[in-house]
Amino acid sequence: MSAVTMEATTILPILKKKLAFLSGGKDRRSGLILNIPLSSDQTSMEELSATLDYLLSIPSEKCKARGFTVIVDGRKSQWNTVKTVVLMLQNVIPPEVSLVCVVKPDEFWDKKVTHFCFWKEKDRLGFEVILVSANKLTRYIEPCQLTDDFGGSLDYDHSDWLNKRLVFEKFTKESTSLLDELSIINDADKSSSMDKDKSADCALLPSFDPETVLQTGHELLSELQQRRFNGSEGGGGGQGGPAWCPMEEELLAQPQVMKLLDSLREQYTRYQELCRQRNKRTQLDEIHAKVMQVVTWLQGPGSELLKTQQTIGDSIRSAQALQQKHEEIESQHSEWFAVYVELNQQIAALLSTGEEEEVAELKALQQQLSDVCYRQAAQLESRQNVLQAAQGFHSTTQELSQQLDGLLGMLCADVAPADGAAIQQNLKLLEEKLQTVEAGLTSLRQKGALLLEQMCSQPSWPLEETESPTTEQQDGVQHIQSVMEDMQLRKQRCEDMVDVRRLKMLQMVQLFKCEEDALQAVEWLSELLDALLKTHVRLGDDSQETRTMLDKHRKFVDVAQSTYDYGRQLLQATVVLCQSLRCTTRSSGDTLPRLNRVWKQFSVSAEERQQRLELALNFHTAAERVLQQERVEAESLDEVDSLGKTLLDRLTMPVIFPDGSEQFFGNPTDTAAAAEGVRERLLLVEERRLQLQEARLHNDGDEREEEVLNGQDARLDVIGEELSEKEDQDEEEEDVGQQEEDLERATQDC
């Protein structure tokens, strides 16, 4: 490859402008294609000339001999600029240019071209110039050798090409310089004697890192072998044209890189061997000195630091301070342990390659170093275990103390819950806190026992007689035992207070329960009263049914009596509980007056209901006796008639409560139905009276027949009038009841 006289870094800003570029494409004569894309801006001829000088310095002489095809893209430029560029080419590369294709815009230069014809200037320029449209450029160059700017399929990335070109030039420069330095170092070592001075080591350092340069070269070679140098992936020849060859072979970049890599690996291998030999000469002395340095520090200052740390602290804060101090000591030891690990590895490496006399010394140093380091590490681990156990003990102590304080605060606070559920919640919370305290005390005992065990099992120091526990250790043991005893006493006191508070809260739960049940008794009694007034209206169709209803009524009253007695007992219990709890501000409120008021209303209503049932029973019994007997006295008939009228009058009367309010049984329809049954029975009795009178008329003679018949007709007329009046009254009452229900419904809606 011809020497490159110009580097890309010197004109990098100009190259980035892409004033010209070698796309890697070739014409039909295998000549390279040089692209000059002119823009609408004014193109600097000096920068274009520098770009062309650099690009034309890259190909080999053999490649240049095949000539260049220059494509001047003037579609975005002025005619004067295009003409200037074409004329400039004769001064830059007249021998190499065989064809210049000027890509013109459609119908823009037609008039101006007539003033200057390049074909007439061919002899003066030294190359052929043609004006061609972009779509007709394929007449001279295959589409696969043209970039997509001209409708071709050749890929070209100018930034990628420029980056790879910079890498190639950098590698060439660095590898050449590195080869010279390594050659000098290796040759100087052969002629010089063994020198252990540090100046010799300094001379072994080249200017560049060989590993980095080698890696760069391998990456560059991989790019070249994959046909990606110069921004092209390669391709076959055009239609009827010669096969296309990768530009890398034309530039001879790949062989040069391979040659540089081979030479560099050879010199670097010699350099590495030289460094290994020099290091081995000084490594033994350094290892011995470092081993003695580590042993001296661990047995001296390191051991003294640990011996001064024996306390466990009296709180979590003091234990953390001791832990921080121990970490500082561990940090100092870690530096020496790191040296130990490094020395151990170095000794192991030397044992596998060392001479026989060196192996014995190295093994002795290794054993001495390991013994001292392991003993010191055991002391550090033991102290760390003690401090961790101490922190756990103090932390649990602090948590338990806070839990006891919280429990005590809860016990000292007044209990003023709103209802039984709140009391149950407080009681549950109290039990949970007590269980937490119990668990905390158990954990404290376990951690205290672990701490005592760790303190008593610390390894002894070498070359020292067994000594009794130090004052610091004795103080620590006494502190641990004192803390556990104090926590046990505090926990016992809290348990006693919890028992008292639990009893009080259970009594309060019972108090709220009694009050709730008393209110429920009032509700039940109110529901019984409501059922009595609204549904207990019928009086029975005969004596048997009325007697059954009377028995059910008595049982109904017994249920109400039991409910009332139950409510009274509950209210009495609340009074007793309030006195026991000294709860002077609580009382049953209006529960007792409500209970008494509802009970009085129920008693009045039940008494009225019972009197009506008893009256109905007497009426039905008398009526049935009159209807069943063959001979009936007039007084019995009059008695039935009187009982029936009294019962009908009683049905129309309301129940008057102690507070003066009134309430009717059921609705007017139910009352009318009950009255209708009584009237029907009265009609039957009256018919029985007529039958008896007819019998007497036959016995007394015809003279009284007319009188009896007249009396019978008059009596039937009276009964008919009474029934008509009663029906009118019932209809009026039904209308009034309906109006009251409508009024009540409207009130509820409001």
PyMOL commands that set and color helices and strands:
alter all, ss='L'
color gray80, all
select helices_A, chain A and resi 8-16+45-56+61-65+79-92+110-113+118-125+134-139+143-145+148-150+158-191+198-202+210-225+229-231+247-251+253-307+316-353+356-412+420-456+471-535+543-581+591-628+634-651+668-700+702-749
alter helices_A, ss='H'
color red, helices_A
select strands_A, chain A and resi 21-26+32-37+68-73+97-103+128-132+655-656+662-663
alter strands_A, ss='S'
color yellow, strands_A
deselect
rebuild
show_as cartoon
